[in-house]
Amino acid sequence: MADLLDKPDEIIADELQVSLDKARKILGMIDQEKTEFAARTLGRMIGQLISAKNPTVMIHSLALAAGLDQLNGAHSEAEVARKLGVTRALLSHYVVAWRDLLSGRNYSFDVLKYRKSNTTRQTYAEKATSPFLTAKAKALAKLKENKTK
């Protein structure tokens, strides 16, 4: 009940056992950091877009990273990639890069509308580098080499 009635500065003062003045100063510092983070992020975004070799792909990947579903009815990264004439892997690479930039690598910001979670991506990466798959790839390469001889 107190959380509903107390102001943010009062909650901070109680939780950190500081005066109201110090709590207000803490909140001011947090607000300032949020503003500076937003400005730095916007600057990085503009820099990425200006220097992009393919701005259309960059803009679409930014929209996917933000979870925008207004992409002309697109239902997946693969669908957007086909429309743009690039691979899904390339588009996904840019989406993850945008997500990292937008979040400041704070992965609580993770829009999963069009992509897998970080834990799922980690699992895929581990499986892709498993000893079994490495041996299988070598065996396939050897078979292919023998067929060309």
URZITA-V809630 format. One record per backbone hydrogen bond with DSSP energy under -0.5 kcal/mol. NH is the residue of the N-H (numbers start at 1). CO is the residue of the C=O. If there is no record, write none. Layout:
# URZITA-V809630
nh->(NH;NH)
co->(CO;CO)
This chain:
# URZITA-V809630
nh->(4;5;6;11;12;13;14;15;16;17;18;23;24;25;26;27;28;29;30;31;32;33;34;35;36;37;38;39;40;41;42;43;44;45;46;47;48;49;50;51;52;52;57;58;59;60;61;62;63;64;65;66;67;68;72;74;77;80;81;82;83;84;85;85;86;91;92;93;94;95;96;97;98;99;100;101;102;103;104;105;106;107;109;110;112;121;122;123;124;125;126;127;128;129;130;134;135;136;137;138;139;140;141;142;143;144;145;146;147;148;149)
co->(1;1;2;7;8;9;10;11;12;13;13;19;20;21;22;23;24;25;26;27;28;29;30;31;32;33;34;35;36;37;38;39;40;41;42;43;44;45;46;47;48;49;54;54;55;56;57;58;59;60;61;62;64;63;70;71;114;76;77;78;79;80;81;82;81;87;88;89;90;91;92;93;94;95;96;97;98;99;100;100;103;105;106;108;110;117;118;119;120;121;122;123;124;125;127;130;131;132;133;134;135;136;137;138;139;140;141;142;143;144;145)
